[in-house]
Amino acid sequence: MNRIIRMDETHMAQPVEPEFAAAVGEPVPDETVAVDPMHLRIVEALLFAAAEPLDESALAQSLPPETDIAALLFELQLHYESRGVNLMKVAGKWQFRTAKDLGFLLHKHAVEERRLSRAAIETLSIIAYHQPVTRAEIEDIRGVMVSKGTVDALMEVGWVRIRGRRRTPGRPVTYGTTEAFLVHFGLENVGDLPGMDELKASGFLEAAPPSGFTVPQPTDALAADEDPYDGEEEEALPLPDDRADDA
């Protein structure tokens, strides 16, 4: 379906006000540089037509060499900041998304294809915050054996991947989140996951957590004791029926 968007090109070509850029935490653009209205329309059209988020290199393929992609994206962000859709950066890529304050209007259009079990949600949370993490480490944190079906369900959804192998006896695989996980939850990188203060404010943590309690800082980088995944399948071990959780 083609989308027709009418915009004031004169307004769009004006330099971004430095005061606004500073207020939203973005780099202050050069006041002497005005973006090309046609380049702006091209980037806008590409982003609207794309089924998936696009990175700057993908956008640059449809523009002249040395085009300032960052300036074009900044201008579009500013233009759509107060509209029904916003330009957002997720997983290092760019995508138009419904404004957060209007999301409730689209709930009736959302299709829920699968509901994750409590075990899967807990496992996903542990993987997200503790990555890179092995199955044994997940079980140690949860205090219960993790069935293979639980991890398989998260990998089938596309939110969890095998990311490496620990340099310990048995060479267990390590798990981490995927780009699809970042896109679904609107995160630019795993470091944007809610911290302790945000979790407290949302009611997910007690006002006074136990002494020494901390929220881990996840990373996409390989750990010092982690090697890249070599593609070999993890050995499936039998699980005692009385300790395995439900997938």
C-alpha positions in Angstrom: 0.0 0.0 0.0 1.4 3.4 -1.0 1.5 6.1 1.7 1.0 9.7 0.7 2.6 12.2 3.0 2.4 16.0 2.4 5.1 18.1 4.1 6.2 21.7 4.1 9.6 21.4 2.3 10.5 25.0 3.1 10.1 24.3 6.8 11.8 20.9 6.6 14.9 22.5 5.0 15.5 25.0 7.8 18.4 24.3 10.1 17.5 22.7 13.5 17.6 25.1 16.4 20.6 24.4 18.7 18.5 24.9 21.8 16.1 22.1 20.8 19.0 19.8 19.9 20.6 20.3 23.3 17.2 19.8 25.1 16.7 16.3 23.6 20.4 15.3 24.0 21.2 15.2 20.3 24.4 16.6 18.7 23.9 20.3 17.8 24.0 20.5 14.0 25.9 23.1 12.1 23.7 26.2 11.8 25.2 27.0 8.3 24.1 23.6 6.8 20.6 23.2 5.4 19.4 19.8 4.4 18.3 19.2 0.8 14.5 18.8 0.7 14.7 16.1 -2.0 17.1 14.1 0.0 14.8 14.5 3.0 11.9 13.1 1.0 13.9 10.2 -0.2 14.9 9.2 3.3 11.3 9.6 4.5 10.0 7.5 1.6 12.5 4.7 2.3 11.7 4.5 6.0 7.9 4.5 5.4 8.2 1.8 2.8 10.6 -0.5 4.7 9.1 -3.5 6.5 12.1 -3.6 8.9 14.3 -0.9 10.5 17.0 0.6 8.2 20.5 1.6 9.2 22.3 4.6 7.8 24.4 2.6 5.3 21.2 1.2 3.7 19.7 4.7 3.4 23.0 6.1 1.9 22.7 3.7 -1.0 19.8 5.8 -2.5 21.5 9.1 -1.9 24.5 10.9 -3.5 27.9 10.2 -1.9 28.9 12.2 1.2 25.3 13.1 1.9 24.9 14.0 5.6 22.5 11.1 6.6 22.7 12.0 10.3 21.5 15.6 9.6 18.6 14.2 7.5 17.5 11.8 10.2 17.8 14.5 12.8 15.5 16.8 10.7 13.0 14.0 10.3 13.0 13.3 14.0 12.3 16.9 14.8 9.5 17.1 12.3 7.7 14.0 13.5 8.5 14.5 17.2 4.9 15.8 17.9 3.0 13.8 15.3 1.1 10.6 15.3 4.2 8.6 14.3 7.8 9.2 15.5 11.1 8.4 14.0 12.9 6.2 16.4 16.4 4.5 16.6 16.2 0.8 17.6 19.0 -1.7 17.6 21.2 0.9 15.8 18.6 1.3 13.0 15.8 3.7 12.2 12.1 3.1 12.0 8.8 5.0 12.1 6.7 4.0 15.0 3.3 5.0 16.4 3.7 7.7 19.1 3.8 6.2 22.5 0.9 8.2 23.8 -1.3 6.8 21.0 -0.3 3.1 21.3 -3.5 2.3 23.2 -5.5 3.1 20.1 -3.9 0.2 18.2 -4.3 -2.5 20.9 -7.4 -3.9 19.1 -5.4 -4.4 15.9 -2.6 -6.3 17.6 -2.5 -10.0 17.0 -1.1 -12.1 19.8 0.1 -15.3 18.2 1.7 -16.9 21.2 1.7 -16.3 25.0 5.0 -17.1 26.8 4.9 -19.2 29.9 6.1 -17.7 33.2 9.2 -19.9 33.0 10.0 -18.4 29.6 9.5 -14.9 30.8 11.7 -15.4 33.8 14.4 -17.1 31.6 14.2 -14.2 29.0 14.7 -11.7 31.8 17.7 -13.5 33.1 19.3 -13.8 29.7 18.6 -10.2 28.9 20.2 -8.8 32.0 23.0 -11.4 32.7 24.1 -12.1 29.1 26.4 -13.8 28.3 24.9 -16.5 30.4 25.0 -20.3 30.3 22.1 -22.7 31.0 23.7 -23.7 34.3 23.9 -20.0 35.3 20.3 -19.5 34.4 19.3 -22.5 36.6 21.5 -21.2 39.5 19.7 -17.8 39.4 16.2 -19.3 39.0 16.8 -22.1 41.5 15.2 -24.6 39.2 16.2 -26.7 36.2 15.5 -25.0 32.9 13.9 -27.3 30.4 15.3 -27.3 26.8 11.8 -26.4 25.6 11.9 -23.1 27.5 15.0 -21.9 25.8 13.9 -23.3 22.4 10.6 -21.3 22.7 12.6 -18.1 23.2 14.8 -18.9 20.2 11.8 -19.8 18.1 10.3 -16.4 18.8 13.6 -14.9 17.7 14.5 -13.0 20.9 17.3 -15.3 22.2 20.4 -16.6 20.3 23.4 -18.7 21.1 26.2 -16.2 21.1 29.4 -18.0 22.2 31.0 -20.7 24.3 32.4 -20.4 27.8 36.1 -21.3 28.3 35.3 -23.8 31.0 35.2 -27.6 31.1 32.5 -28.8 28.8 32.6 -25.6 26.7 28.9 -24.7 27.5 27.2 -22.3 25.1 26.3 -18.8 26.2 23.0 -17.1 25.4 22.1 -13.5 24.6 19.3 -11.4 23.1 18.9 -10.7 19.4 18.3 -7.6 17.3 14.6 -8.7 17.1 14.4 -8.5 20.9 15.7 -4.9 20.7 13.3 -4.0 17.9 10.3 -5.5 19.7 11.0 -3.6 23.0 12.1 -0.4 21.3 15.7 -0.4 22.6 18.7 0.9 20.8 21.1 -1.5 22.6 20.9 -3.9 25.6 22.4 -1.1 27.7 19.1 0.7 27.4 17.3 -2.0 29.5 15.7 -0.4 32.6 18.0 0.1 35.6 17.3 -0.2 39.3 15.7 3.2 39.7 13.3 2.6 36.7 12.4 -0.9 37.9 11.6 0.5 41.4 9.4 3.3 39.9 7.5 0.7 37.8 6.9 -1.5 40.9 9.0 -4.4 39.7 11.4 -4.0 42.7 10.8 -3.4 46.4 11.5 0.2 47.5 14.3 -1.2 49.7 15.9 -4.2 47.9 18.2 -6.5 49.9 21.6 -5.2 50.8 24.2 -5.6 48.0 21.5 -6.1 45.4 22.4 -4.7 42.0 21.0 -4.8 38.4 23.5 -6.3 36.0 24.8 -4.2 33.0 24.4 -6.5 29.9 26.6 -6.2 26.9 26.7 -7.5 23.3 30.5 -7.7 23.4 32.2 -11.1 23.9 33.2 -11.6 27.5 36.9 -12.3 28.5 36.1 -16.0 29.0 33.9 -16.4 26.0 34.6 -17.6 22.5 32.4 -16.9 19.4 29.9 -19.6 18.7 31.2 -22.3 16.3 27.9 -23.5 15.0 27.9 -26.8 16.7 24.7 -27.9 18.4 24.6 -27.9 22.2 24.4 -31.4 23.7 20.9 -32.1 25.0 21.1 -33.7 28.5 18.2 -35.6 30.1 16.4 -33.6 32.8 14.9 -35.0 36.0 11.1 -34.7 35.8 10.9 -33.3 39.3 13.2 -30.4 38.6 12.5 -29.3 35.1 10.2 -26.3 34.6 7.3 -26.1 32.1 8.2 -24.5 28.7 
